[in-house]
């Protein structure tokens, strides 16, 4: 039996850009590139769009922007018929956390608990 486990993920992207708009756009582009490289090593994917917001503006000329990016990470988890959705949720959340722990992303956090749906 397969469960799809999803979890909201937030991370910070630090970069040099000229405006809030270009900083948010470039942060989203960099994150997409990073997520695509992660997809080559595991079956993790994103669901929905990326949400970006300027987390910290530059304090002085030539200082970087820090942009917060939120998205929903999704992974499919196999579970025995006797396994509950809670067990699948726990395993899927562990996979998601492990992937992002090994990634180059900064300050990864999980604002809500993982959820599972039966396929």
N, C-alpha and C positions, 0 to 999 in steps of 0.2 A: 504494500500500500504506500502511495506517495503523498506526502504533505508538502505544500508550498509554505515556507516560513519567511516572513518579512519583518523588517525592523527599520525604524527610522534611524538615520545616521547623520551626525553633524561633524564637520571638520573645518579647519581654518586653512586658508591659502594666503600666503604672504607674497606680494609682488609689487613691482614698480609700474605704475600706470599714471596717466595724466588726469583722469576724472573718475568719479564714482562709477559712472556707467561703463567705461572701458575696463575698470578694475573688476567689476562684477562679471562682465562678459569674459574677460581673460581667465578669471578664476574658474568659471564654469568650463571653459575650454580645457584648461589644465587638468581639472578633475576628470573630465570625460576621458582624456588620454590616459590618465592613471588607472581609471576603472577598466578601460579596454585592455590594458596590460595585465590587470588582475584576472580578467575573464579568461585569459589564455591558460592560466594555471589552475583555475577552479570554476565551478559552474555557477558562480555568483553573478547576479545581474542587477540592474536598477529597474524600478517600476515607477513610472510617472516622470515628472520633470524635476530638474534641479532648481532649488530656490536659493537665491543669493542675496546677501545684505552686507553692507560695509560694517565690519565689526570694529575696526579701529582706523581712523583717518590718519594720514601722515602728520606728524607733529612739526615737521620742518621740511623745507625743500629737499628733495632727493630721498626722503624717508619713504618706506614702502607702505602700501595699503595692506590691511589684514581683512580678508573677506571671509565671512561665515557662509558655508554651503551646506544645505540640507537636502537629503534624498532618501529614498526607501530602497534598502538592499533586500534582495530576494534570493533564496536558494531552495532547491527541491531536496527533500530528505525522505529516504526510504525507511519504512517502519513495518515491523511485523504486525499482523492483524491484531494481536493481543496488546500491542503498544497503544498507549493513549495519545491524544493530540498534545497533551502536556509534555510527554517525553519527546515527541518529535519537535515541539517548539524549543525545548531546552537544547536538543542536539543542533538544530538549525541556528539558534542564537550563538552557540559556541563556535560553529563554523564561521559565521559572519564575523564575530569578534576576532577569531584567529587570523582570518584573512587580512583584516584591517590593522591588526597589531603588527603584522609582518610587512605592511605596506610603508610607503614613504609619506603617507598623509600625516599632517600635524594635528594634535589635539582632537583626536576622534572621541566622540561621546555618543551615547545612546539615550535620547530624551524619553523614550517610552519602551515598554516591554515588547518583546517579539510576539507575533501572532502567527497561528498556523491555520491553513484551510486544507481540507481533504480534497485531493484530485480525483 
